[in-house]
Amino acid sequence: MDIKGKVVIVTGASSGIGEATAREFGREGAKVVIAARRVDKLQSLAQEINSMGTGAETLVVQADLSKLEDIQMLVSQTIEKLGRIDILVNNAGFGRLDWLENLDPIKDIQAQIDVNVMGVIQTTRQVLPVMMKQRAGSIINMCSMAGLVGTPTYTIYAASKHAVHGFSEALRREVKPWGIDVSLVYPGGVVTEFSQHAGIKRKTNASTPKFMLLTAEQVAQAVVKLVRRPRRMWVIPWLWSVTVFMNKFIPGFVDYTTITRFTIPEREDELKIK
Ligand SMILES: NC(=O)c1ccc[n+]([C@@H]2O[C@H](COP(=O)([O-])OP(=O)(O)OC[C@H]3O[C@@H](n4cnc5c(N)ncnc54)[C@H](OP(=O)(O)O)[C@@H]3O)[C@@H](O)[C@H]2O)c1
């Protein structure tokens, strides 16, 4: 697909992967609709993209992806101003990473489900009739390794990304006859603002090894590649596929190593209290 002049919606474009993705589409000369809550960040990104000299255009839409009315407004403004939607990147999302009983039922649990799951479903649901009418479109959903492998402290985040995985798989099989592709990308750790919002507290200092960390730009480049060559699933970096394979075929081993190397050392003090 030639991306120049195509209308692309990128949700969660005010930072990290979404911001880098909007920039990549800008470099390709697309008409990029950038949505998130922090409108000041979107406006400076729009200025940067507009001055790239690639013919790219931008439309800034302030939207809270947990609100249906904001999603409806995002799609209606796009149609009103740009007339069509060729590509949708469902990227907005966040994680709150703590033991389940420590998570706030509303601010941490409900909020993650509202943005990471309902936001993706409702945005896709609003965009779909437009793409079906066009008989063409590309939907790229930002999943995560947490959408394939559940890790302690990631309960709700993993639930939300597993939901994105299942939703996208079913949708792909629904919409292909209309010329619509649904692709999924599963990044491991990416250096963004994500960890600042996640509230991670670790005694073991367990984290993604540095050589496995991705930049937002690497994920953004993968997203653009998925428009040109849709894929059912793309795990990046590929080395994480080993973990996915082990989790599927030797889950007992993954349970054992995770519990003995992470859960018990992290919760040692609590386990001693009777
Ligand atoms: N970083 C990682 O290690 C990693 C790994 C795998 C997958 N991912 C996924 O990648 C996506 C982007 O995350 P990131 O790493 O780029 O983190 P980030 O820098 O924190 O970006 C998150 C984006 O989501 C937006 N967002 C959050 N809540 C929103 C809401 N209610 N309404 C609208 N927009 C909202 C934020 O915008 P506002 O705050 O301005 O609204 C921001 O633009 C997420 O879906 C995340 O789950 C991240």
PDBQT file of the ligand as one rigid body, heavy atoms in Angstrom, charges set to zero:
ROOT
HETATM    1  N1  LIG A 301       6.197   0.467  26.828  1.00  0.00    +0.000 N 
HETATM    2  C1  LIG A 301       6.106  -0.844  26.788  1.00  0.00    +0.000 C 
HETATM    3  O1  LIG A 301       6.953  -1.546  27.365  1.00  0.00    +0.000 OA
HETATM    4  C2  LIG A 301       4.994  -1.510  26.014  1.00  0.00    +0.000 A 
HETATM    5  C3  LIG A 301       5.153  -2.852  25.655  1.00  0.00    +0.000 A 
HETATM    6  C4  LIG A 301       4.143  -3.491  24.943  1.00  0.00    +0.000 A 
HETATM    7  C5  LIG A 301       3.005  -2.795  24.594  1.00  0.00    +0.000 A 
HETATM    8  N2  LIG A 301       2.863  -1.501  24.969  1.00  0.00    +0.000 N 
HETATM    9  C6  LIG A 301       1.619  -0.817  24.606  1.00  0.00    +0.000 C 
HETATM   10  O2  LIG A 301       1.919   0.254  23.747  1.00  0.00    +0.000 OA
HETATM   11  C7  LIG A 301       0.889   1.242  23.832  1.00  0.00    +0.000 C 
HETATM   12  C8  LIG A 301       1.516   2.610  23.996  1.00  0.00    +0.000 C 
HETATM   13  O3  LIG A 301       2.222   2.653  25.214  1.00  0.00    +0.000 OA
HETATM   14  P1  LIG A 301       3.611   3.436  25.379  1.00  0.00    +0.000 P 
HETATM   15  O4  LIG A 301       4.616   2.456  25.830  1.00  0.00    +0.000 OA
HETATM   16  O5  LIG A 301       3.884   4.269  24.208  1.00  0.00    +0.000 OA
HETATM   17  O6  LIG A 301       3.258   4.311  26.672  1.00  0.00    +0.000 OA
HETATM   18  P2  LIG A 301       3.068   5.895  26.866  1.00  0.00    +0.000 P 
HETATM   19  O7  LIG A 301       4.263   6.629  26.395  1.00  0.00    +0.000 OA
HETATM   20  O8  LIG A 301       2.650   6.047  28.289  1.00  0.00    +0.000 OA
HETATM   21  O9  LIG A 301       1.863   6.235  25.897  1.00  0.00    +0.000 OA
HETATM   22  C9  LIG A 301       0.537   5.906  26.189  1.00  0.00    +0.000 C 
HETATM   23  C10 LIG A 301      -0.378   6.699  25.292  1.00  0.00    +0.000 C 
HETATM   24  O10 LIG A 301      -1.737   6.280  25.548  1.00  0.00    +0.000 OA
HETATM   25  C11 LIG A 301      -2.516   7.432  25.769  1.00  0.00    +0.000 C 
HETATM   26  N3  LIG A 301      -3.633   7.182  26.670  1.00  0.00    +0.000 N 
HETATM   27  C12 LIG A 301      -3.618   6.615  27.891  1.00  0.00    +0.000 A 
HETATM   28  N4  LIG A 301      -4.844   6.640  28.429  1.00  0.00    +0.000 NA
HETATM   29  C13 LIG A 301      -5.647   7.269  27.527  1.00  0.00    +0.000 A 
HETATM   30  C14 LIG A 301      -7.021   7.631  27.502  1.00  0.00    +0.000 A 
HETATM   31  N5  LIG A 301      -7.841   7.400  28.534  1.00  0.00    +0.000 N 
HETATM   32  N6  LIG A 301      -7.495   8.258  26.410  1.00  0.00    +0.000 NA
HETATM   33  C15 LIG A 301      -6.675   8.535  25.366  1.00  0.00    +0.000 A 
HETATM   34  N7  LIG A 301      -5.390   8.224  25.321  1.00  0.00    +0.000 NA
HETATM   35  C16 LIG A 301      -4.880   7.595  26.403  1.00  0.00    +0.000 A 
HETATM   36  C17 LIG A 301      -1.570   8.480  26.362  1.00  0.00    +0.000 C 
HETATM   37  O11 LIG A 301      -2.056   9.782  26.071  1.00  0.00    +0.000 OA
HETATM   38  P3  LIG A 301      -2.684  10.830  27.130  1.00  0.00    +0.000 P 
HETATM   39  O12 LIG A 301      -2.124  10.522  28.472  1.00  0.00    +0.000 OA
HETATM   40  O13 LIG A 301      -2.276  12.154  26.579  1.00  0.00    +0.000 OA
HETATM   41  O14 LIG A 301      -4.160  10.618  27.028  1.00  0.00    +0.000 OA
HETATM   42  C18 LIG A 301      -0.308   8.191  25.568  1.00  0.00    +0.000 C 
HETATM   43  O15 LIG A 301      -0.322   8.894  24.363  1.00  0.00    +0.000 OA
HETATM   44  C19 LIG A 301      -0.024   0.806  24.980  1.00  0.00    +0.000 C 
HETATM   45  O16 LIG A 301      -1.160   0.168  24.462  1.00  0.00    +0.000 OA
HETATM   46  C20 LIG A 301       0.841  -0.180  25.750  1.00  0.00    +0.000 C 
HETATM   47  O17 LIG A 301       0.051  -1.115  26.443  1.00  0.00    +0.000 OA
HETATM   48  C21 LIG A 301       3.835  -0.830  25.658  1.00  0.00    +0.000 A 
ENDROOT
TORSDOF 0
